Amino acid sequence: MQHAVSVKNVSKRYRKNNVLRQVDLMIGAGSVYGLIGPSGAGKTTLVKMVVGMEVPDQGEIHVLGQSMPNLSLMQRIGYMAQSDALYFELTGRENLQFFGSLYQLKSQQLKERMKYVADLVNLEKDLSKKVSTYSGGMKRRLSLAIAFIQNPDVLILDEPTVGIDPALRLSIWNELLRLKNEEGKTIIVTTHVMDEAEKCDCIAMIREGAIITTGSPSALKKNYSANNLDDVFLKAGRM
């Protein structure tokens, strides 16, 4: 399997805090990869470095064969941050149009992509409303739509389903799996929800800035003689 993302010996320090410590990851192209761990474990810092928003103090990161950060790759990477980066005085439609224009989508292509992403996150009836009137869950859904707008090869989603109702969460995950299976997209998801982790092809469990174990959900449960991934995390953390 070719690797869409490689992280080699990456460390990051903020003042006196070691946020990431010698992280190594190889993420296969056309797979769903989960970064699992509690708040403050280092997941968000890691995905920011994969996107190119942060630079490691040590180590190197490659995405689609190119060293990061790399502005020329941004057309091929979709990113949904943990905090919503939206223009609140614009409507949902205007936000999608703006971000689509940044990726230089042509008029017809942008129209088609806007319809697709609005349907995906169930916002088609709310696009004419100002984002300032949106609920927290609606803002998360719009942020997710923006991550999809340019049809990227690599999707990096930081806690994408927080605040989203269970039915829509299931629908979004079904689409993520379709994108992987039918279009060969590479999808990286951070989450602390173990039933979402079960849907990933491979997961890396992170605690206090270090990878404590990696593998497929089924292999990890077998290797640690665990009934569920919560038990795997607890057992791996004690080793």
C-alpha positions as CSV (number, residue, x, y, z in Angstrom):
1,M,0.0,0.0,0.0
2,Q,1.3,3.5,-0.9
3,H,1.5,6.0,1.9
4,A,-0.4,9.2,1.6
5,V,1.0,10.6,4.8
6,S,4.2,9.8,6.7
7,V,5.2,11.3,10.0
8,K,8.8,10.5,11.1
9,N,10.2,11.2,14.5
10,V,8.1,14.3,15.0
11,S,8.3,16.2,18.3
12,K,6.8,19.6,19.3
13,R,7.3,21.7,22.3
14,Y,5.4,24.8,23.6
15,R,7.5,26.6,26.2
16,K,8.2,23.8,28.7
17,N,5.5,21.4,27.6
18,N,6.3,18.5,25.3
19,V,3.1,18.4,23.2
20,L,4.4,15.6,20.9
21,R,7.2,13.2,21.5
22,Q,8.9,11.3,18.7
23,V,5.7,10.4,16.8
24,D,6.0,8.0,13.9
25,L,3.0,7.3,11.6
26,M,2.5,5.8,8.2
27,I,-1.0,6.4,6.8
28,G,-2.0,4.3,3.7
29,A,-3.6,6.0,0.7
30,G,-7.3,5.2,0.4
31,S,-7.8,4.5,4.1
32,V,-9.5,5.9,7.1
33,Y,-7.0,6.5,9.9
34,G,-8.1,7.5,13.4
35,L,-6.1,9.4,16.0
36,I,-7.6,8.4,19.3
37,G,-7.0,10.0,22.7
38,P,-8.3,12.4,25.4
39,S,-8.3,16.2,25.1
40,G,-4.8,17.5,25.4
41,A,-3.2,14.3,24.2
42,G,-1.7,16.1,21.2
43,K,-4.1,15.1,18.4
44,T,-4.9,18.6,17.2
45,T,-1.2,19.7,17.2
46,L,-0.4,16.6,15.1
47,V,-3.1,17.2,12.5
48,K,-2.1,20.9,12.3
49,M,1.4,19.9,11.4
50,V,0.1,17.4,8.8
51,V,-1.9,20.2,7.2
52,G,1.1,22.6,7.4
53,M,-0.3,25.0,9.9
54,E,2.4,24.1,12.5
55,V,6.0,23.2,12.0
56,P,7.6,20.4,14.1
57,D,10.6,21.1,16.2
58,Q,12.1,17.8,15.2
59,G,11.3,15.3,12.5
60,E,9.6,15.5,9.1
61,I,6.1,15.1,7.6
62,H,5.3,14.2,4.0
63,V,1.8,14.3,2.4
64,L,1.3,12.8,-1.0
65,G,5.0,12.5,-1.3
66,Q,5.8,16.1,-0.6
67,S,7.4,17.7,2.5
68,M,5.1,19.8,4.6
69,P,4.4,22.7,5.0
70,N,3.7,23.1,1.2
71,L,1.2,25.7,-0.1
72,S,1.0,24.0,-3.5
73,L,-0.7,21.0,-1.8
74,M,-3.5,22.9,-0.2
75,Q,-5.7,22.3,-3.2
76,R,-5.5,18.6,-2.5
77,I,-6.1,18.7,1.3
78,G,-9.4,19.4,3.1
79,Y,-9.2,20.4,6.7
80,M,-11.8,20.8,9.4
81,A,-10.5,22.4,12.5
82,Q,-11.7,21.7,16.0
83,S,-12.8,25.4,16.3
84,D,-15.1,26.8,13.6
85,A,-13.3,29.2,11.2
86,L,-16.4,30.9,9.7
87,Y,-17.5,34.3,8.6
88,F,-20.4,34.9,11.0
89,E,-21.9,37.9,9.1
90,L,-22.1,36.0,5.9
91,T,-24.7,33.4,5.0
92,G,-23.9,29.7,4.9
93,R,-24.0,29.9,1.1
94,E,-21.7,32.9,1.0
95,N,-19.2,31.1,3.2
96,L,-19.2,28.1,0.8
97,Q,-18.8,30.4,-2.2
98,F,-15.9,32.2,-0.5
99,F,-14.0,29.1,0.4
100,G,-14.8,27.6,-3.0
101,S,-13.3,30.6,-4.7
102,L,-10.1,30.2,-2.7
103,Y,-9.6,26.9,-4.4
104,Q,-10.4,28.5,-7.8
105,L,-13.4,26.3,-8.5
106,K,-15.2,27.2,-11.7
107,S,-18.7,28.4,-11.6
108,Q,-20.5,25.2,-12.5
109,Q,-18.1,23.0,-10.5
110,L,-18.6,25.2,-7.4
111,K,-22.4,25.0,-7.9
112,E,-22.2,21.2,-8.0
113,R,-19.9,21.0,-5.0
114,M,-22.0,23.3,-2.9
115,K,-25.1,21.2,-3.6
116,Y,-23.2,18.0,-2.7
117,V,-21.7,19.3,0.6
118,A,-24.9,21.0,1.7
119,D,-26.9,17.8,1.2
120,L,-24.2,15.8,3.0
121,V,-24.4,17.9,6.2
122,N,-28.2,18.6,5.9
123,L,-27.9,22.4,5.6
124,E,-29.5,22.9,2.2
125,K,-32.5,24.6,3.8
126,D,-30.4,26.9,5.9
127,L,-27.8,28.3,3.5
128,S,-29.6,31.6,3.1
129,K,-29.3,32.3,6.8
130,K,-26.4,34.2,8.4
131,V,-24.0,32.0,10.2
132,S,-24.4,34.2,13.3
133,T,-27.9,32.7,13.7
134,Y,-26.6,29.1,13.4
135,S,-26.6,26.8,16.4
136,G,-23.3,25.2,17.4
137,G,-24.1,22.0,15.6
138,M,-25.0,23.8,12.4
139,K,-21.7,25.7,12.5
140,R,-19.9,22.3,12.9
141,R,-21.8,21.0,9.9
142,L,-20.9,24.0,7.8
143,S,-17.2,23.7,8.7
144,L,-17.4,20.0,7.6
145,A,-19.0,21.1,4.3
146,I,-16.2,23.5,3.7
147,A,-13.6,20.8,4.3
148,F,-15.2,18.9,1.4
149,I,-15.8,21.8,-1.0
150,Q,-12.8,21.4,-3.3
151,N,-13.0,17.6,-3.5
152,P,-9.6,17.0,-1.8
153,D,-7.5,13.8,-2.0
154,V,-6.8,13.9,1.7
155,L,-9.4,14.9,4.3
156,I,-8.2,15.8,7.8
157,L,-11.1,16.1,10.2
158,D,-10.5,17.2,13.8
159,E,-13.4,16.0,16.0
160,P,-15.8,16.3,13.0
161,T,-19.0,15.0,14.6
162,V,-19.0,16.8,18.0
163,G,-22.4,18.4,18.4
164,I,-24.0,16.5,15.5
165,D,-27.0,14.4,16.1
166,P,-26.6,10.6,15.9
167,A,-28.6,10.1,12.6
168,L,-26.5,12.7,10.8
169,R,-23.3,11.4,12.3
170,L,-24.1,8.0,10.9
171,S,-24.8,9.5,7.5
172,I,-21.5,11.4,7.5
173,W,-19.6,8.3,8.4
174,N,-21.3,6.3,5.7
175,E,-20.2,9.0,3.2
176,L,-16.6,9.0,4.5
177,L,-16.5,5.2,4.0
178,R,-17.9,5.6,0.5
179,L,-15.3,8.2,-0.4
180,K,-12.6,5.8,0.8
181,N,-14.0,2.8,-1.0
182,E,-15.2,4.3,-4.2
183,E,-13.0,7.3,-4.7
184,G,-9.8,6.3,-2.9
185,K,-9.7,9.3,-0.5
186,T,-7.4,9.2,2.4
187,I,-9.2,10.3,5.6
188,I,-7.7,11.2,8.9
189,V,-10.1,11.7,11.8
190,T,-9.4,12.7,15.4
191,T,-11.9,11.5,17.9
192,H,-12.4,10.3,21.5
193,V,-15.6,8.4,20.6
194,M,-14.7,4.7,20.4
195,D,-17.6,3.6,18.2
196,E,-16.2,6.0,15.6
197,A,-12.7,4.5,16.1
198,E,-14.2,1.1,15.3
199,K,-15.0,2.4,11.7
200,C,-11.4,3.2,11.0
201,D,-9.0,0.9,9.1
202,C,-6.2,1.7,11.5
203,I,-5.9,3.8,14.6
204,A,-3.2,5.3,16.6
205,M,-3.8,5.8,20.3
206,I,-2.2,8.9,21.7
207,R,-1.6,9.8,25.4
208,E,0.5,12.8,26.7
209,G,2.0,13.4,23.3
210,A,3.2,9.9,22.5
211,I,1.8,7.0,20.5
212,I,1.1,4.2,22.9
213,T,-0.2,1.7,20.3
214,T,-1.3,1.4,16.6
215,G,-3.2,-1.1,14.5
216,S,-6.6,-2.0,13.2
217,P,-9.4,-2.1,15.8
218,S,-9.8,-5.8,15.5
219,A,-6.1,-6.5,15.8
220,L,-5.7,-4.3,18.8
221,K,-8.5,-5.9,20.7
222,K,-7.0,-9.3,19.9
223,N,-3.4,-8.3,20.8
224,Y,-4.5,-6.8,24.2
225,S,-7.1,-9.5,24.9
226,A,-9.7,-6.7,25.2
227,N,-13.4,-6.6,24.6
228,N,-13.4,-3.0,23.4
229,L,-11.1,-0.2,22.4
230,D,-11.5,1.5,25.8
231,D,-9.9,-1.5,27.4
232,V,-7.1,-1.4,24.8
233,F,-6.4,2.2,25.6
234,L,-6.2,1.4,29.4
235,K,-4.0,-1.6,28.9
236,A,-1.7,0.0,26.4
237,G,-1.3,3.0,28.6
238,R,0.0,0.8,31.5
239,M,2.7,-0.7,29.4
